[in-house]
Amino acid sequence: MESEICITVRSTDIDVNGHVNNAKYLEYLEWGRDDWFERTGSDYDTLLAEGIITVMVHLEANYRHEVRKNEQLAVRTRLLRVGRTSFTMHQEIFRLPERELVFDADVVLVCISTTQRSPVPVPASIRRCAPDTP
């Protein structure tokens, strides 16, 4: 299961170098993950009702090309793999309309109990979206 959102780079996303500040890419990724969670039925409120939150514990990112104000971007998000208490999402940001890859990242999230504040198994709503393994 993949999701994709489109965004327009705002003036507040730009740093003194005239391009998107590196930290803003992480915000774009978060928006993409929020959309993916919504589309798969594992949105924040649903997980919270199950006593689960997700916490990012690792990020490996590649900044490939600069992005400037008013450019149109697409953020694509997909589930890469699922472990017992963690899962990895692969996210890509493309410049539109040519779909030039400008940024990509692998993001590891851990499922945490809201009461115990310790890792818990990945819920079925996320697990069922795992890609088929050979």
WOMO-V126521 format. One record per residue. N is the residue number from 0. PSI is psi in whole degrees, 0 to 359 (* if undefined). NEAR is the number of other C-alpha atoms within 12 Angstrom. Layout:
((N:PSI:NEAR) (N:PSI:NEAR))
//
This chain:
((0:125:27) (1:153:25) (2:158:28) (3:133:27) (4:154:27) (5:139:25) (6:158:25) (7:131:24) (8:127:29) (9:162:21) (10:330:18) (11:351:17) (12:349:26) (13:140:23) (14:187:19) (15:343:12) (16:358:13) (17:11:18) (18:174:23) (19:129:31) (20:142:24) (21:324:26) (22:333:17) (23:328:24) (24:324:36) (25:325:29) (26:318:19) (27:318:35) (28:318:39) (29:318:30) (30:319:26) (31:318:34) (32:319:39) (33:316:27) (34:315:26) (35:313:31) (36:317:31) (37:313:22) (38:335:23) (39:1:27) (40:18:21) (41:43:29) (42:170:24) (43:312:24) (44:321:16) (45:313:20) (46:319:26) (47:321:18) (48:335:15) (49:1:23) (50:29:23) (51:139:31) (52:161:32) (53:141:38) (54:128:26) (55:127:22) (56:345:19) (57:142:16) (58:128:21) (59:115:19) (60:149:23) (61:113:21) (62:110:22) (63:321:18) (64:147:18) (65:155:26) (66:141:33) (67:169:26) (68:141:22) (69:0:19) (70:150:27) (71:134:23) (72:153:34) (73:133:32) (74:114:39) (75:134:36) (76:135:35) (77:154:34) (78:127:34) (79:312:26) (80:158:26) (81:131:30) (82:202:22) (83:308:19) (84:357:27) (85:163:31) (86:154:34) (87:133:35) (88:140:41) (89:130:34) (90:141:38) (91:144:39) (92:126:44) (93:143:33) (94:132:29) (95:152:21) (96:352:12) (97:350:13) (98:42:18) (99:128:21) (100:119:24) (101:342:30) (102:143:32) (103:157:30) (104:151:33) (105:128:28) (106:124:33) (107:127:27) (108:145:33) (109:140:29) (110:128:36) (111:138:27) (112:133:23) (113:339:18) (114:315:14) (115:340:12) (116:38:15) (117:162:18) (118:143:25) (119:162:27) (120:147:25) (121:129:32) (122:159:34) (123:326:19) (124:331:24) (125:315:38) (126:322:27) (127:346:18) (128:0:28) (129:140:24) (130:151:19) (131:140:12) (132:141:8) (133:*:3))
//
